[in-house]
Amino acid sequence: MALRADTAPISELSVSLDGRSVSVSLSESKIAGVAFSGSSSEKEKAVLDAVGEAMIGFTLREATEHAAIYAANALTAKGLLRRPAGIGIPKAMGPEMALAEALLRALYRAAPLPPLKPGDWNFEDRGPTPAWVARERKDKMATVRGLLGMFLTRAGVEQDAIVVVDIDKYERIDVRFSETLPIGVKPKMLMDFECFLRTQTGERLEVFVTEMKDLNRIRRL
């Protein structure tokens, strides 16, 4: 498998592990191309392909820290991986994903990079795609509200249990819960809706609860 972005690579790096190899080409510190070899099965090849796609356009550090996570999410959405109970870290989702993570860590260790120091935070952001950001607000609101309706129907909850209030300039989605919804179910419902949005749109969308205004006119005077 080989993937390449539309940039001119200026350096190459490769490692091998357990009979598999990964090579990357770098352009201005970003990964411009990825090639895996030695896959032992179609499932392993599919996993490595997804990881390679998630690496393109990012630094080696970002790819090492997060590419497997994004690949696991994409493969889960396609039904090619099953998320285990609890926190589904990539290496817990099968030996293929564990191998991918091990290859990425080996690749990072082989890179001629200065050691990380305390405070060397990773500030790379994988926010919504330019295609999503470029859409008109009313179009994005219609998409999110439509998906919310689907989510509530599947959950067997009243359609006014959650209401989309706004999408701000940072693409954060503000919602409001109905007062009749038990407080104990709200945190899980919020996380489930965010996960549903990401799966359906393929975008890294974030959902927040907006503060409920006091509707009592006397207390607001």
Secondary structure, DSSP 8 states (H G I E B T S, - for coil): -EEE-SS---EEEEEEETTEEEEEEEETTEEEEEEEE---SHHHHHHHHHHHHHHTTSBHHHIIIIIHHHHHHHHHHTTSS---SS---GGGG-HHHHHHHHHHHHHHHHS------TT--------S-HHHHHS-HHHHHHHHHHHHHHHHHHHT--TTSEEEEEE-TT-EEEEEE-TTS-GGGHHHHHHHHHHHHHHHH-S--EEEE-------HHHH-
